[in-house]
Amino acid sequence: MASVELQAAEKWYGSVQVIKGVDLAIKDGELVVFVGPSGCGKSTLLRMIAGLEETSRGAIRVGDRDVTAETPAKRGLAMVFQSYALYPHLSVRENVGFPLKAAGLPTDEIASKVGEAAQVLRLDSYLDRRPKDLSGGQRQRVAIGRSIVREPAAFLFDEPLSNLDAALRVEMRLEIAKLHRSLGATMIYVTHDQIEAMTLADRIVVLEAGKIAQVGTPRELYQNPANLFVAQFIGSPRMNVFPAAAVPDWGQGADQVGVRPEHLSIGDGPLSGTVDVVEYLGAESYVIADCGAAGAITLRVAGESPLEAGAPIKMTAEPSTIHRFDAQGMAMELETAGQH
C-alpha cells in the first residue's frame, strides 16, 4: 500500500474551475472519506487521483512517485464504482480473476489469489455462481474482490453503496470497515452520505464548491466544525442554526448560533416556542418546534416525547455545546465561544 498526496491540484473545464487548488496528504493505510453535497467536486477529485480525469494544474503523488502525467493503468490504483460492471457470462471466480488473466499470470497463481480474496470477502461458496444469482451486496463484494487481487497501492471507492437498499448499505459498510482493518489498505472513499462518512472514516474531507472546507476525524468535525457549512453538513439531524439576536443569552458577540438537536433538553431555558410536529422513531423522538425569530428548532429526546403538537416548549443547553459563528460563517475562537 502507499500514501497519496495532492499538491495544489486544480481541474478546469475550459474557463470553469471545478477543483480549486486542493492540498491533501493521505497516509499509508488510512481510510479517508470525501464527502459533500452534489456538485462539490468529490467524484471529480477521486477521478483525478485515478487518472480518469486530467489534472489541469498541480501534482498527484502515489507513494514516492509523481503520477500526474501517468495513465490510470500505470498508477497502481484500483477503483470500485457504484455500478458493479461484472461480466454476466462469467462466474464469480472468473470475474474476480479476470484482471489477473488479462495480465497473463499463471493459472495456479490466479487460483491462489482468487481464493484468498474470496476468503476475505466470504465469497467461497459463491465462486461458481453467475452475477444474476447474487444479491446486490454479493455483487459489490465481487467487484471489490476483483480489485483486491490486483494488490493495488490504494483502493478508490466512488459511491459504491448507492445502488443498495438501506439494510444492505449498513451490511456493506461493516464489510468495508472490516476489509480495511484486515488489509491495512489505503482507501479513499467518496459518498454523499455523511453517516457513511462518520462510521467509516479515519479522517473526513468535507468539500464545498471544489475546495476543502475542513479535514479531520469524525469526532473533530462533529465537536469543532470550522464553519457553518461543516456544522450543518456533519450530524443527523443537522445542527439547528439561528440568528444570535434571537437568543441573546447564547449569542454574545456572534452573528449566528448553532446547537445540535441532541444537545438541547426540555427545561427552563432561553429558547422557547410551540411544538409543531413530533416524530416518533421508537428508541428516540424528534420534536420540531416553531421558536419565532429562531425559526424551526429540532430537539432529540430518548424514547417517546412527553409533548404533543401545539404544546408550549422551553429548551436549554449546556454552554459548552453551543457553537457561535461570525458574519462570514466561520467558527469563533473557543475562548469567545465558550466551548471546551
C-alpha positions in Angstrom: 0.0 0.0 0.0 1.1 3.6 -0.4 0.4 7.2 0.7 -1.5 9.5 -1.7 -0.8 13.3 -1.9 -2.5 16.1 -3.8 -0.4 19.3 -4.2 -2.4 22.4 -5.3 -4.5 20.2 -7.6 -6.8 22.0 -9.9 -9.3 21.0 -12.5 -10.6 23.3 -15.3 -13.2 22.6 -17.9 -12.4 25.5 -20.3 -12.9 28.7 -18.3 -14.7 26.9 -15.5 -12.7 25.8 -12.4 -14.3 22.9 -10.5 -11.4 21.8 -8.3 -9.7 24.9 -6.7 -6.2 24.2 -5.5 -6.6 21.1 -3.2 -3.7 20.2 -0.9 -4.2 16.9 0.9 -1.9 14.2 2.3 -3.4 10.7 2.9 -1.2 8.4 5.0 -0.4 4.9 4.0 -3.1 2.6 5.4 -5.6 5.4 6.1 -9.2 5.4 5.2 -10.2 8.9 4.1 -13.7 9.8 3.0 -14.5 12.6 0.6 -18.0 14.0 1.4 -20.1 16.9 0.4 -23.3 17.9 -1.5 -23.9 17.0 -5.1 -21.6 19.1 -7.4 -19.0 19.8 -4.7 -16.2 18.0 -6.8 -15.7 14.9 -4.7 -16.1 12.4 -7.5 -14.0 14.6 -9.9 -11.2 14.7 -7.3 -11.3 10.9 -7.0 -11.2 10.5 -10.8 -8.2 12.9 -10.9 -6.4 10.6 -8.4 -7.3 7.6 -10.5 -6.1 9.3 -13.7 -9.6 9.1 -15.3 -9.7 13.0 -15.3 -6.7 15.0 -16.3 -5.2 17.2 -13.6 -5.1 20.8 -15.1 -2.6 22.2 -12.6 -0.7 20.9 -9.6 0.5 17.4 -8.8 -0.6 14.0 -7.6 1.8 11.6 -5.9 1.3 7.9 -5.0 4.0 6.8 -2.6 7.2 8.4 -3.8 6.1 8.7 -7.4 4.6 11.7 -9.2 1.8 10.1 -11.2 0.2 13.3 -12.5 1.1 12.5 -16.2 0.7 8.7 -15.9 -2.2 6.7 -17.4 -4.6 5.0 -15.0 -3.1 1.6 -15.7 0.3 2.7 -14.5 -0.8 4.3 -11.2 -1.3 1.0 -9.5 -4.7 2.0 -8.1 -7.9 0.0 -8.0 -11.3 1.7 -8.4 -14.7 0.4 -7.3 -17.7 2.1 -8.8 -21.3 2.2 -7.8 -22.2 0.0 -10.8 -20.6 -3.4 -10.3 -19.6 -3.8 -14.0 -19.4 -7.6 -13.7 -19.3 -9.9 -16.8 -22.7 -11.6 -16.7 -21.5 -14.7 -18.6 -18.6 -15.3 -16.3 -18.7 -17.0 -12.9 -17.7 -15.2 -9.7 -14.4 -17.0 -9.8 -13.8 -15.8 -13.4 -14.9 -12.2 -12.7 -12.6 -11.9 -9.7 -9.7 -13.4 -11.6 -10.3 -11.5 -14.8 -7.7 -8.7 -14.3 -5.0 -11.3 -13.5 -5.9 -13.4 -16.5 -5.7 -10.3 -18.7 -2.2 -9.6 -17.2 -1.1 -13.0 -18.2 -0.5 -14.5 -14.8 -0.2 -18.3 -14.5 -3.4 -20.3 -13.8 -2.3 -21.6 -10.4 -1.3 -18.1 -9.2 -4.7 -16.7 -10.3 -6.4 -19.5 -8.4 -4.5 -18.8 -5.3 -5.1 -15.0 -5.3 -8.8 -15.5 -6.1 -9.1 -18.0 -3.3 -7.5 -15.6 -0.8 -9.8 -12.7 -1.9 -12.9 -14.9 -1.7 -12.0 -15.9 1.8 -11.6 -12.3 2.9 -14.9 -11.3 1.4 -16.8 -14.5 2.4 -17.4 -15.4 -1.3 -16.1 -19.0 -1.0 -19.4 -20.7 -1.5 -20.4 -18.4 -4.4 -17.4 -18.8 -6.7 -19.2 -20.9 -9.3 -22.3 -18.7 -9.5 -23.1 -16.2 -12.2 -23.8 -12.5 -11.2 -27.5 -12.9 -11.8 -27.7 -15.4 -9.0 -26.3 -13.0 -6.4 -27.7 -10.2 -4.3 -26.7 -6.6 -4.7 -24.4 -6.8 -1.7 -22.7 -10.0 -3.0 -22.2 -8.4 -6.4 -20.5 -5.5 -4.8 -18.2 -7.8 -2.9 -17.3 -9.5 -6.2 -16.4 -6.1 -7.6 -14.2 -5.4 -4.5 -12.6 -8.8 -4.9 -11.6 -8.0 -8.4 -9.8 -5.0 -7.0 -8.2 -6.9 -4.1 -6.5 -9.5 -6.4 -4.6 -6.7 -8.1 -2.9 -5.8 -4.8 -3.1 -2.1 -5.6 -1.3 0.8 -4.0 -4.6 2.2 -2.9 -8.4 1.5 -3.3 -10.6 4.2 -4.6 -14.4 3.8 -3.9 -16.8 6.0 -5.9 -20.2 5.9 -4.0 -20.1 2.1 -4.0 -23.2 1.6 -1.9 -25.6 4.0 -3.8 -27.4 1.2 -5.6 -28.1 -0.9 -2.5 -31.2 -0.7 -0.2 -30.9 0.7 3.3 -30.3 -2.7 5.0 -27.7 -3.8 2.5 -25.9 -0.4 2.8 -25.5 -1.0 6.6 -24.2 -4.5 5.9 -21.7 -3.4 3.3 -20.5 -0.5 5.4 -19.5 -3.1 8.0 -17.9 -5.3 5.3 -15.8 -2.3 4.0 -14.7 -1.4 7.6 -13.6 -5.0 8.3 -11.9 -5.2 4.9 -9.9 -2.0 5.7 -8.8 -3.5 9.1 -7.8 -6.8 7.7 -5.9 -5.5 4.7 -4.4 -2.4 6.3 -5.1 -0.8 2.9 -5.0 2.8 1.9 -8.6 3.7 0.9 -10.2 6.8 -0.5 -14.0 6.7 -0.4 -16.5 9.1 -1.9 -20.0 9.4 -0.6 -22.8 12.0 -0.3 -24.0 10.2 2.8 -22.5 11.8 5.9 -23.5 8.8 8.1 -21.3 6.6 5.9 -18.5 9.1 6.3 -18.8 9.3 10.1 -18.9 5.5 10.5 -16.1 4.5 8.1 -13.5 7.3 8.1 -10.2 7.7 9.9 -10.5 11.2 8.5 -13.2 13.0 6.6 -12.5 15.6 3.9 -15.6 17.9 3.6 -15.7 19.5 0.2 -17.6 22.7 -0.7 -17.7 24.1 -4.3 -14.4 22.5 -5.3 -12.4 23.5 -2.1 -11.7 21.7 1.2 -14.0 23.2 3.9 -12.4 21.1 6.6 -10.3 17.9 7.2 -10.4 16.0 10.4 -11.5 12.9 12.3 -15.3 12.4 12.6 -15.1 13.5 16.2 -13.2 16.7 15.4 -15.7 17.7 12.7 -18.7 16.9 14.9 -17.3 18.7 18.0 -15.4 21.5 16.4 -16.8 22.4 12.9 -14.7 25.1 11.3 -17.6 26.9 9.7 -21.4 26.9 9.3 -21.2 24.7 6.2 -19.4 21.9 8.0 -21.5 22.4 11.2 -24.7 21.8 9.2 -23.4 19.1 6.9 -22.0 16.8 9.7 -24.5 15.4 12.0 -28.0 13.9 11.5 -30.4 15.6 12.0 -28.5 18.7 11.1 -27.4 21.3 13.6 -30.0 24.0 14.5 -28.7 27.4 13.4 -30.4 30.7 14.1 -29.6 34.4 14.4 -27.7 35.3 17.6 -30.1 38.1 18.3 -33.0 35.5 18.6 -31.4 34.2 21.8 -29.2 36.9 23.3 -28.1 34.7 26.2 -26.4 32.3 23.8 -25.2 34.8 21.1 -22.7 37.1 22.8 -20.5 38.6 20.1 -21.8 36.2 17.4 -23.8 36.6 14.2 -25.2 33.0 14.2 -25.7 30.4 16.9 -25.7 26.6 16.5 -26.8 23.8 18.8 -27.3 20.2 17.9 -30.7 18.5 18.4 -29.1 16.0 20.9 -27.6 18.8 23.0 -31.0 20.5 23.6 -33.1 19.4 26.5 -36.6 20.4 27.7 -36.2 22.8 30.6 -36.4 26.4 31.7 -34.1 28.0 29.2 -33.9 31.0 26.8 -35.2 29.1 23.7 -39.0 28.8 23.7 -41.8 28.1 21.2 -44.6 25.9 20.3 -44.4 22.2 19.2 -45.2 21.8 15.5 -44.5 18.1 14.9 -43.4 15.1 16.9 -41.7 12.3 15.0 -41.6 9.0 17.0 -38.9 6.6 15.9 -39.1 4.1 18.8 -35.8 4.5 20.6 -36.0 8.3 20.1 -38.3 11.1 19.1 -37.7 14.3 17.3 -39.7 17.3 18.5 -39.8 20.1 15.9 -40.9 23.5 17.4 -41.7 26.9 16.0 -39.4 29.2 18.0 -40.3 32.6 16.4 -37.2 34.5 15.4 -35.1 31.4 15.9 -37.2 29.5 13.3 -37.9 25.8 13.3 -35.8 24.0 16.0 -35.4 20.3 16.3 -34.9 18.6 19.7 -34.0 14.9 20.1 -35.4 13.1 23.1 -34.9 9.5 24.2 -38.0 7.2 23.7 -41.4 8.9 23.4 -41.8 12.6 23.7 -43.8 14.0 26.7 -45.1 16.8 24.4 -47.6 16.8 21.6 -48.2 19.2 18.7 -49.5 22.6 20.0 -47.8 22.4 23.4 -45.6 25.2 24.6 -41.9 24.3 25.0 -38.8 25.7 26.6 -35.4 24.4 25.9 -32.0 24.7 27.4 -28.4 23.6 26.5 -25.0 23.3 28.3 -22.9 26.3 27.4 -20.1 24.0 26.2 -22.3 22.6 23.4 -23.3 26.0 21.9 -21.5 26.9 18.7 -21.1 30.5 17.6 -20.3 31.8 14.1 -19.2 35.2 12.9 -20.8 37.2 10.0 -18.6 35.2 7.5 -19.9 31.9 8.8 -16.6 31.0 10.5 -16.5 29.4 13.9 -15.5 31.8 16.6 -12.5 31.2 18.8 -13.1 28.6 21.5 -12.5 31.1 24.3 -15.0 33.5 22.8 -17.5 30.8 22.0 -17.3 29.3 25.5 -16.7 25.8 24.1 -14.5 23.2 25.7 
